[in-house]
Amino acid sequence: MNTDLSMAASLDALSPQYDPWDPIRSLSAYGRHKLTSVEMSVTNLCNMRCEHCAVGDSLVFREPAKIPLELMLRRLDEVEHLETISITGGEPSYSEQTVREYIVPILQYARSRGIRSQLNSNVTLDYGRYALIAPYLDVMHISFNYTSADDFHQVGFAKSGHDIPRAAAVRMYERMMENARRLSEEGVLVSAESMINFRTHRKMKEIHRLIAEMGCVRHEVHPMYPSAFARDLPVISKAEMMAAVHDLLDARENSIWMLFGTLPFFRCSEDETERALIARLAAEPNVTVRNDPDGRNRLNVNMFTGEVFVTDFSEVPAFGNIHSERLDDVFGRWLSHPLFRSVDCHCAAAACCGPNLLVKDMYYRDVDFNSRQAIL
């Protein structure tokens, strides 16, 4: 038997009951946040220019050499409690050389160590790129915020700086949908992420229907916040966010795992409508609310400079560099930083780690969550 397939079969299946990216697991296990997840940004190249892209400011047309793969693998080896890795970009599969020389070896390393893996991709390229990756990958995470090829054309190339022919966008859209289906058939958990924003908040039901048609096992949903590349996009209200979530829950396909994240609603809120939404999410079958891993159990490594960040899109400066430091040591220093302490909140009763940095800055800048209690 193929050893990679054998190792995959021996691991617990990813499910609403088992989501190793959620920092609540390590917090509960160790009594404090531990570094259990490492994300690697392997490219700044991309064949799209989405208006909502979190890292759009860093996208380029040519990029420098990457750090040695051996250094990255050595630093991963040193992480004592490592459970998951994520690979992101840009579009990680843009260069076949990057796929063969970096992505596949990193995924093979993860599989050999029993570590779960995720790749963030738009899956719009030739399927051969993804066929190289599929035998070693647990989660293919795609962005899907469209109701049609025309939506894809408008949103996916909004920042391209020049006209993209509609026919070319339609081909990419159809290839994306077909690739997602094929990956699902190969046994990869395809997770389609949708942003609740000014374009999508009234279209979530139709977006969900198309995600189901692609064969995705999971639909991941996050509000979009005005940060980095997307800082100038219109902002919807919390009431509109709540309405979008309720509409989606009303219409969703119950067999699909719905994963919500970075919601600005909490059990400790004095707003009864917010608490009612959180209660509904907790009661719905195959629905989970993931606590944000960034800065809680995850660090991001820039594969060109070796710099280490608490997220891949925050404006928080680098906290260290893998050329000179172990990742556990960088994470330990972050845990004592005032920014971390500002969001260091844990409510066992609600299985909640509080807001992330973006949510706190936008809605709760002067709120001390450690002085609040869940209203159950």
Summary of the structure (lengths in Angstrom):
residues: 376
radius of gyration: 19.7
end to end distance: 49.6
largest distance: 56.7
contacts: 1243
relative contact order: 0.14
helix: 40%
strand: 15%
